[in-house]
Amino acid sequence: MIEREIREFLLSKGVADVGFSEVHDADTGGLKYAISIVVRLSDAIVDEIDGAPTATYFNHYRTVNAFIDRCLLETGMLLQSMGYKYITVAASQSMPGTPFNGRYSHKKAACLAGLGNIGKNSLFLHRRYGARVRLGTLFTDCPLEGEGVMAENPCTSCDLCVKACPAGAILGPMYHEGITREEMFGAALCSEHMKKAYQKIGRGAVCGICMKVCPVGKK
């Protein structure tokens, strides 16, 4: 069973979870089967975030993104050796003309794969590890069978993320089918605050405060 082979391959690399889905709204030239991967962030590094990101978290974020991209590439190469096509969606890359959007939403693909749901903070909440994860997505023409059921939303609507966001970018509504990200989260507000407040940490520094305070999956 190819799903089992892919899952075991990725888990052996250190990925925390793997899911499969069939996606019909991606501009991927007919490659409609998606593989979603979940990588856990270091709890110790995330726990150091206290009102502002740290240089260690900034480095960790970038390193995990590179690891995800590598895992997606190796998975694609495996599929290609079997005669299938693949397209990888970078862990963190905005597309030209859409500064806050990637080629396809990792969160949406992961939700379709039954790996979790989306919290009030507009973060993906993994069914076991909560917000402290990063995602990657690969599209292929290899027929893959997934769960096909979105996981129950673990968000408790505690509003800790809303209160903690220094940019006021978390607008408050709970996620539900049909709601847009713009109704939940002000990406431009978040981006401008990070540029202004955290540039000293490094170019493209990320915040992580809403992730740190989220109680879902927190040990």
N, C-alpha and C positions, 0 to 999 in steps of 0.2 A: 504494500500500500504506500503510494508515494507521499501522502501526507505524513505518515509515520516516519519515513526516511528523512524528509525535510525537517520535521520537528526534532528528531534525534540529532541530526547534523547541527542544527542551530543551538540546541541545548548544550551540546558538547563544546560549543564555542564560548559558552557563558551567558547566553541569552536567558532571561528569566521566564518568558512565556512566548508562545507562538500561536497564532490563530489564522484561519482561512475564511475567505468570503468571496462571493460573486458580486461584482460591482458593475453597474450599468450606466453610470454618469461620469466616467473618467475618460478624458481625451487621451487614450493610449493605443489607438489604432487597432481596436478589437481585442486587446489583451485585457480580458475582463475578470480574471481570477487574481485575487489579492492575497499576499502573505503579509501578515502584520507581526512585527517582533516587538517585544517589550524588554527593556534593559533597566534594571534597578539602579538607582543612584545610591551613593554611600550615605547611610543614615548619619554617620559621624560628621561628614562634611556638611550635609544639609542642616544638622542641628547647630552648627556654628553660625548660621545666618541669624542675626539678631538685630532687626530693624534696618539692615542693609546687607547686600551680598558681600562675600569675601573674595579675595584673590584666589584662594584655594578652590572655591566653588566655581569661579569663572574658568579656571583651568580644567576642573573636573567635567564641567558642562561640555567644553570643546572636545575633550578627550573621549567622552562617551559618544558624542556625535560622530567622531571619526571611527570609533569602534562599530557603531551601528552601520555606517556606510560601508565599512569593510565586510561586515557580515552579509549585508544585502548583495554586495558584489560577488562574494564567494557562492552565495545561494544561486544567484543568477548564472554564474559560470557552471555550477552543477546542473542546473536545468538545461542550459544550452548544450552541454555535453550529451544530454538525453534527447536532443532534437527540438527543444522548445525555445521560444523567444522570451525575453524579459526586459522590463524597464524598471529601473530603481527610482524611488523618490527620496531625495536627500533628507537626512534627519533634520537639517535646518538650512533651508535655502528659499529665499523669496524669489518669485518669478518676475521677470521684467514687466513693469506696468502695474504690478500688484505687490507693493512693498511689504505687506503683512500676510501674504498667502503663498503657500508652496504649490507644487504642481497638483497635488491632491491632499486632502485633509487626512493626516495620520490618525487623528482622533475618530473621524468618521469610519475609516476602514477598520480600526480596532474595535469600534462599537459593533459594526456589522459582523465582525468575527466572534462576538460574544465575550470579548476580553474585559469589558468594563463599561463605564458610562461617563457622562460629562457632568462635572459639578458646577455649582453656582460660580465658582472662580474661573470657569471656562477651561479648566484643565481636565485632561483625561484622568479618570479615577479607576485604576486597575482593580479588579475584583478581589485581589488579595493585598496588593502593595500600595493601594491608594494613589496619591498624587506624585509620589517620589519615584517616578519612572520617566524614561524617554522612549520614543517610538520610532519605528521605521516601517516603510511599506515597499513592497515589490509587486509589480504586475506581470502576469505571464499568461500565455495561452494554454498552459498545462491545466487540464481540468482538475480542480481541487474542490473537495467537499468540506464545507465548514458547518458550524453549529446552526447558523442562520437565525439565532435568537439573541437580541440585545440583552445584556445582563441587567439585573435590577439596579437602579441608581442608588449608590451608597451614600450620596451627599445628604448630610443631616440638616442642611439649611441653618447652620449655627451662626452664620454671618461673620465668623472670625476673619475670613479672607477679605470681606467687604470693609471691615473696620481697620484691617492691617495695611491695606494697599496704600502706599504713600502717594500714588498718582491719582487716586480716586477713579481708577479704570474699571473696577469691578462694579457693575451697575446694579446688581441685585436680583434680577429675575432668575428663577430656576430653569434649568434646561428642560425642554420638552420638544417633541417632534415638530418641526416646522419653524422653530425659533431661529433667528440668525445670530451669528456671533456678535454682530454690531449691536444687537439688542441686549446682549449680556456683558460685553466687554469692549472698552475703548482702546483698541490696539495702538492708535496714534498717541493717546495720552500716556500709555505705558512706555512706548518707545521714546517719546520726548523726555519723560522724567529720567529714564535710564541714561540717556545721552547727557543730560544736565547734571545728574547727581553722581553717576558712577563711572564717568569717563576716566577718572584717575586710576581705576582698577585695570582698565584695558579697553581698547577699541572694540565696541560691540558687546560690552559687559551686559550680563543678564541679572535679573533681580532675584527671583526665587522666594520672596517673602510670603506670597500667598500659598506656595507649596509647603513651606516650612510650618506655617500655622495650621494647615489642614489636618484635622484629626483622623481622617479616613486612612486606615492602614498603618497608622502611627503606632510604634511599639511603646 
